[in-house]
Amino acid sequence: VPCRTIADVFLEAERQSVDYGVVPVENSTAGAVINTLDQFLETDLLVCAEIELPVSHNLLSKGKLAEITRVNSHPQALAQCRRWLAEHLPRASQVETPSTAAAAQMTRDPDTAAIATESASVLYDLPILVPHIEDVSTNVTRFLVIGPHQSGRTGRDRTALVFTVDDRAGALCAALSTLAKRGINLSRIESRPSRRRLWEYVFFVDLDGHPDDSDVAVALDELRQTCSFVRVLGSWPR
Amino acid sequence: VPCRTIADVFLEAERQSVDYGVVPVENSTAGAVINTLDQFLETDLLVCAEIELPVSHNLLSKGKLAEITRVNSHPQALAQCRRWLAEHLPRASQVETPSTAAAAQMTRDPDTAAIATESASVLYDLPILVPHIEDVSTNVTRFLVIGPHQSGRTGRDRTALVFTVDDRAGALCAALSTLAKRGINLSRIESRPSRRRLWEYVFFVDLDGHPDDSDVAVALDELRQTCSFVRVLGSWPR
């Protein structure tokens, strides 16, 4: 079931009109997908799996490179090709579209290009002007599968958390040390504005382990005593 | 001297065709301005001051709210009004523009609106359809002033750092504890992809203090021994 926005994916999964939702959470070049992180603050859905997909971008157009004055694409695709665009199309305006497919669909004039996939090139009959224009060749997007239940312990798991800390020296360090002193590895940390108080942040953390692992269970208990807010966003097999 | 992009501000300041550059680094609602963070990895310029500006957004259009099918604005403004747009204009397409002023300038048809300032309303003769549509009323953008020199110690300073840590359990915690154990407060931490290795990150940290403070100097020395890469991005009076 295709959804128009990330918020819609959460909504459909919350209504249980679908079994699971799939949302992008991070790209290896452009970084966090902030819409997805912010949605996790407003849902009871849990992460139950992750998917990594290599992503390659192509410049599609009916015109020539020298003619292009406008480039349509999804903001993540524009971000993943920022250096290429600055070098080859520094004067072209960049127009944000809901998806790379939508960008290809709306690109008709020879002075306009879309950044999109090979399959969009075929589907919308738009020649590939320049293939593989992503700034970093190992360009991978990580997606999370969200649903009503988290996955059981497999012994090789990852767990996502969100928490806030008090505004005092060492507060974040104290929170992280509850994990570090038990040898629990963090694969990722992201901060986002809490949207409640000025310059207050929430921290999104991915750790190696499962809440049913005894060391993770103890660390989470301690974290709940240290932090004003802690929520496990889900666990899944690595 | 107005510049078209954040990269251009860095470029003009590097060429010393201007004394200082001013770049947005963070908004209290939408979070980090990732283009600015990423530019700091590729420059020798130093932060020497910061500016906080309250930001209010308005929906400008010649049409009525029910007619609007397209909203033009800068991606940060769209992000800061995301909830309002989802509620009041869920079907309207969002078009990214280089600035909120450019959005107002290109908005002519009654089915199109711009998110922009009051002064853009006057300048481009575009009525304010709905004032103050930002999602969070205390909406503040923090700007950094960049130039060839950092500011001297005043006793009430802030310092920006960027560093990478090894991929092992507790590595980030060890780095942060060099600051925490000396009572040095972090006002902010952001992670960004390193763009060198898959799922490797750099961390941007703002701390309270100046490299000429003895505790900060010792902490920085220790950090340089712990981390594979550390750079002070500058210091400025709080």
Interface residues (C-beta under 8 A of the other chain):
Chain A: T5 A7 N27 S28 T29 A30 G31 I34 N35 P75 L78 A79 R82 A86 S93 Q94 V95 E96 T97 P98 D135 V136 T138 V140 D167 R168 A169 G170 L172 C173 A174 L176 S177 L179 A180 K181 G183 I184 N185 L186 S187 R188 I189 E190 S191 R192 P193 R195 L198 W199 Y201 D208
Chain B: T5 A7 N27 S28 T29 A30 G31 I34 N35 P75 L78 A79 R82 A86 S93 Q94 V95 E96 T97 P98 D135 V136 T138 V140 D167 R168 A169 G170 L172 C173 A174 L176 S177 L179 A180 K181 G183 I184 N185 L186 S187 R188 I189 E190 S191 R192 P193 R195 L198 W199 Y201 D208
